[in-house]
C-alpha cells in the first residue's frame, strides 16, 4: 500500500453484486508477480493529463441528469412503483446491470465484469501500477424497498467521475489485480437462499459463474489504497440536525441468529393452558428477552431486532408446534455485541426448559467484526466538506454496507447524506436532489484529494 500522496493514485469504480460477495475477500498477503493492465483486463490502458490543483467551485453536478438516472433505474423492479424489488440475478437485476454499464460507458470508463457479475470501471492516469482509490456501492434492492439505497453510491460515483472530468482533473481508474482463495470460492457453493438455491446456482441462471474455479473474484489487499462509499444515512439524525453531510467513523458489528423451537401442537380450544407446550409463546418470550438484553447493555449503540417469526401450522385454531425466528443484533463494540448474543442463547435454553419445548436450532449465521473508518480518510472527507462550505458531523453506521467488507482489504470511509425521516428499505425512501448533489461533490473532492 502506498505510504503517502506524492503521486496520483489510481481510482476504481466498483459495483458489487451484493454484500455476500463483497464479504468473501482474500486476506492473503503474498506478493504476486504483477501482470500488465492490458494482459490482466483484456483492454488497453489509456493515459489522461494530470493536474495539480482543483477549485471546489469548478465541481458542477448534473443533478437533473442524475435524478433522471435514479428514476430510470428504479423501473427495473419486480414490484410496482414507487416500491423497488431487485433481487440478485433476477431478470430485472440483469437489466439494471446493463443500464449501469451503459452509464459507465458514457462516462468514458473502461469496463470489466467478473465471473459472478461484479462490475468494475476505471479511469487510468499516469501511474497505473499504484494501488487504487476506489468508490462504489450496490444496486440490489430487498423486496418492496426504495430507489436510493445503494443506488446513490453507484450512479453518484459515476457522476463524481463526470464532475472530475468536467473539472479537468486527471485521475486514474483501474481494476485491481486479483487473487482467489479456493476455500472461499467453495463457500459460494454452500451459501443458499430460502429456496435452497446456492449463490453459484443463482449466478449461473443469470449467465454468470460458468467456470468451476471462482477464486479469481476475490480481491487483494495491496491493490487498493482506499475505498469511499456514498450512501443515504438510512436513519433520521442528519435530517433532524439539519446537516447535509455525515462522516462515518465506524460501521456497527452485526450478528444474525436463527432460532427454532419445537413443541406440541393441538386444538386451540381443546387443550387447556396448563397442558400446553406452545412453541409460538417460546418464540414470543425470546423476542422480549432480546429487547431486554439489548437495553441492559447500557449503550445506545446496542440494538436488536426480531425481524422474522414463522409459526407452524400457522392456523388460528391450532397451537403452534414449531416456531422459527431470526434475530439481528448490532453494536460498534464487538465484545459488547457478543455478550448480548450469549445472553440471548442462555435465555433460549431457559425458555425452552420452562415451557417444555425443544430448542432445536440456535445458529449464528454470521458474526462480523465492526469496521473502523481510516482516520486519514475521515479527515480528508471533512476537509472536502469544509472546502465546499457544507456542514458535516461525525457519526456511526448501524447498517450493513459494502464498506464493512472492503475495510478488510483497504482503508475505508463513508459519506452519508440525509434521507426523508430516516426512511429506508421502504417505498417512501427519499433523498433530495440538493443533498445528493452535495454528497456527490464531497465524494468527488475526496477522491481528488486521495488521488493527488
N, C-alpha and C positions, 0 to 999 in steps of 0.2 A: 504494500500500500504506500502511496506517495506520502512523503513526510511533510510537505509544505505546499505552497501555492505559487512556486516560482515559475511554473509553466502551466499553460492551459490544459485542463483536464478534459477527458472525453465525457460526453453525455450520452446516456441511453434512455430511450423512452420504452418502458416496459408495460405491457398489458398482460396481466396474469389471467389464466383461465379461471382460477378460483383460489380460495385460501388454502385448500388442501394441498394443491401442488406447490404453492409457494412455501409450505411448511416442510416439504421434503427436500431440504437443501443439503448439499455435500459439505461436510465440515473438514475435508481434507486440507492439510497444509503443505502437501508436497508440491514442489515447483515442477511444472510440466514444460516440455520443450514447446515453445510457442510457435504457432503457425502464423503465416502472414494473414492479414484480414481477407485477402482475396481467396486464399486456399480454404480458410475456415468458412466464410459466409457464402461463397459462390457468386458474389457480385463484386465489382471493382470498387476500390476506395475512391473517395473524392476529397479534394482539399478545398478549404474555404479561407478567405483572408482573415487575419486576426487583428482585433482592435483592442487597444489597451484601456479604453475608458468607455463608460456608458452613462448617459444622462437619464435619471429617472423620468424626466419629463418627456423623453422620447419613447417611453413604453406605452404604446397605444393598443388597447384591446378591442377587437371587433366583437363587442358583446352581443350585438344583434345577430351576427352570424353564428356565434356560439350558442345563443338561445335557440336558434333555428335547428342547429345540430342536435341539441338536447331533446327537442321536441321530436325530431325525425327518428332519433334512436329509440325513443320511448314507444314508437309504433311497432317495434319488433318485440311483441309481447303476446303471451298466451292468456292474458286477462284483458277485459275491456277497459278502455281509458276511463278515468285517469290512473287506474291501477297498472302496475307493471309486474309481469311474471316472466322471468327469463332464466330458465334453469340450464345449467351447463350441459352442452352437447345436444340440446333440443334443436329443432329446425329453426326456431326464431333466434336462438343463440348463434347458430352458424350464420344466419343472415346479418345479425348485428356485427359479427366479426368482419364480415365482408364490408360492411359500411365503415367500420373503423379503419380498415386497411385502405379504403378509398380516401378517407380524410388524411391519412398519413402520407399517401402518395401525393396528394395535393399540396401537402406541406413540404414536399421535396425530400422526404426521408427515404433512405434505403431500408427495405423491409426484409424480415426473415420470420418464419413461423416454425416453431419446433415441432417435435413429434407428437406432442399432446395438445398443440394449439395455442401455446403462448406466443404472443405477437411482439416482435421487437422492431423498433425503428431507430435509425441512427443518423446523426449529422456529424460528419467527420471534420476534423481540424488538422492542424499542422503536425501533431504528435500522437498518432493513433495507438501507440503502444502503452500509453499511460492508463492507469485504472480509470474506469468510467464514473462520471457523475450521472446518476440515474434518477428518473422520475416515472410515475405511472400509478395505476390502480386496477380496478376490476370493472367489468360491465355485467356480470351476472346479477340477477335480482331474485330474491326469495318470493314466494307466492304473495300476490296482492300487496306489493310494496310500492315504492315511489320511483321517480325518474332521476334522482340526483345522487343517490348513494353510489359511490364508486365512479359514476359517470363523470362527475365534475373533475375528478382526478385524472381521467383519461382524455376526454375532449379538452379539458382545461390545460393539460400538459401539452397537447398538440398546439393549442392556441398560444401557450407560453413560448413555444419554439417559433411560431409565426411572429410573435411580438419581438423576439430577439432578432429574427431575420430582418424585420422591418426597421429595427434599430441599428442594423449594420454591424452587429456584433458577431465575430467569428467564434463558433463553438465547435465542439467535436461530439458527434453522436455515433456510438458504435455498439455492437453486440459484444459482450464479454466472451472470453474463452470459457469452454465448458468442460467439466469432468464429472463423471457419474459415480454413483455408489450402487453397486449391484444389489446390496441388501435393501436400500431404499427403493430401488426400482421394483423389487419383488413386492414391496408393501403396496404398490399401486394395484396389484392384482388382488390383494387381500381386503382392501377397503371397499365396502359395499354400501349401497343405499337401502331405502326401506323395501324395495322390491328385490333385494339380494343381488343386484346388478353391480359388478365391480367397476371401479374407476376406469380400468382399461377397456372393459367391455363397452361401457358407455362411450368412451372416446372412439372406439372403432366403429360404432354405429354412426358417428358423425364424420367418419372418414379419416380419423387420426389414429396414431399408435399402431401403425401397420407392422412395424418390426417388433420382434420379441424383446430385444435389449433396449430398454428405455433409459439406461443410465446417462445418456448424453443430455438429458433435460435438466440435470442438476447443476447449480451454479457454484463457482469457486470464489473463495473469499478474496483472493488477491486481485480480482478483476474489477472490483467496484470500490471507488473512492468514497462514494456516499450515495444515499438514496433519500429522496424527498417526495412526500406524498401530500397532495392537496385533497381535502375531504371536507364534506359538511360535518358539523360538530356531532349531529345526532343527539343533541341534548340542548337544554334551554339557556345555558349560562351566558354565552356571548350575547344573545338577543336581550336577555334581562339586564346585562351590564351596558348595553349599547356600544359594544366594542366589535369592530369588524374582523379582527384577526386574532386567532388563538395560536399560540406557540406551544406545541405539545412537548412536555418534558418526560413523560413516561406513558406506556400502554399497559393497562392492568393485566395481571396474570389470570387467565380463565381456566376453569376446570369444568368438565362436563361429566355428569354421572347418570347412569341408567339404573333404576331400581325396580324390582318386581317382587310382589307379594302373592302368595297362593293360599287361599283359604277354602272354606266350604260354601258352595252355593246353596240355594234353596228358595222356596217361595217367600216372597216379601211379606205375605200375610200370615203364613202358617208357622214359620219358625220364630219363636219368641226371642226377645232381645238377649236374655242371659245365655241362650244356647247358640248364639251366632259366632262365627269366625269370619268376619267381614274383611275381605282384602281391600275393599274400597275405603273403609274407615281407617285402616292402617296407612294407606297412602295419604289420606287427608291429614292424619295426625303427623306424619313425617313432613308433610308440606309446611305445617305450622312450626315444626321443630326447625326447619331450615331458616324460617324467619327469625326465630329466637336466637339461634346460634350466630347468625349474621349480626344481629343487633348487639349481642353480647360481646362481640369482638372489640367494641369500644372505639371503632374507627368508622367515620362516614364513608371511607373509601372501600369498605367491605360491602358487597352486595350479593344477593342470592335470589334466584328465580326458579320456580317450578313452572316450566313453560309447556310441558306435555303431561297429560294424565289420561290414560286409556283404561276403561273398565270392561271386564268380560263377565257376562254376555251382553252387557250394555242394554238391559231391558228394565223398564220402570218397575216391573213387578218381580224382579229377580235379584237376590242378594249377590253382589259381585264375588265371584270365586277367584278372579285374578285381577291384579291391578299393576299397571306399568306407569311409572313417572320418570321424567327426565329433569335433572337439576343443573342449573348453571350457577356457579359460584366464582366471584371475581374479586381481586384485590391488587393493588400495586405492590403489596408486600407478600411475597411468595410464601414465607413461613406462616404468616397470619392466615393466609388463604388455606394452607394445608391443615392448620389447626381446625378450621371450620369444617373442612371436608372430613376429617377424622371424627369430629363430634357428630356429624350427620350420620356417619356409619354406625357409631355407637348407639345413636337414637334408633336407627333402623333395626338393629338387633334387639334392643329393649322393647320396641313397639311390637315386633313380631312375637316375642315371647309373651308379652302381656295380653295380646289379642288372640293368641292361639293360632297364628298363621305362620307360614313358612317364608323366610326371606330367601327366595330362590335365585335372586340376582342382585348384586351390588357391584357394578362395573364402572371404574373410572375410565371413560373413553379417551379423554385427553387431560393433561395437567401441564399446561405450558408455563414457562417462566415469564416474568414481566420483561418488557423491553424498555430500556432507558435511552432517551434521545442523546445524541452526541452533544456535549457542551459547546463544541466548536460550531456545530450546525445550529444549535439554539441561538447562539449569539449572531450568527450570520442571518438567520431569519428575522430576528429582532432588529438588526441593523437595517435590513432591507425595508421592513415596515416603517421604521423611523425615517429613512430617506424619502419614502413615499408619503410621509405625513399621515400615516394610518396608525391609530391607536392599536395596541396589542396587549395581550395578557398571557401569562403562562398558565397552563392547565394540563391535567392528565386526561387520557382517553380511557374510557372503560369498555369500549367496543373493540371487537376484533378488527384488525386492518392488515393489509399486506405488509406494512412496515414492521409489524410484530415479528414476522418471519424473516424479512430482509435484514433485520437487526442481527441475525445470526451470522451474516456474512459481510456486513458493511455497517459503518456508522450511519445512523438514520435520523431523520427529523420529519415532523408532520406539521402542516399548516391547516388550521381549522377555519372555516367561515360559518357564520350563523345560519341556522335554518329555522323556519317559522315554528314557534312554540316548542322547539326541540323535536318536532315530529320526524320520525324516520321509520322505515320498514312499514309504511302505510301510504295509501294513495295521497294523503294530504301533505306529504313531504314536499317542502318548497324552500328554495334559496333565491334571494332576489338577484336580479341582473347586476345591480350595483355591487353587492357583496361578492358575487362570483368574479366580477372584473377586478376587484381589489385583491382577491385571492390569487388570480392569475398573474397580476403584476408582481405580487410578493414572491410567487414561485419563480417567475422569470428572472427577477433581480437576484434571488437567492442562487439560482443555477448559474447566473453570470458570475457572481462573486466566488462561488466554489470552483468555477472553471477558469479563473483568471489569475 
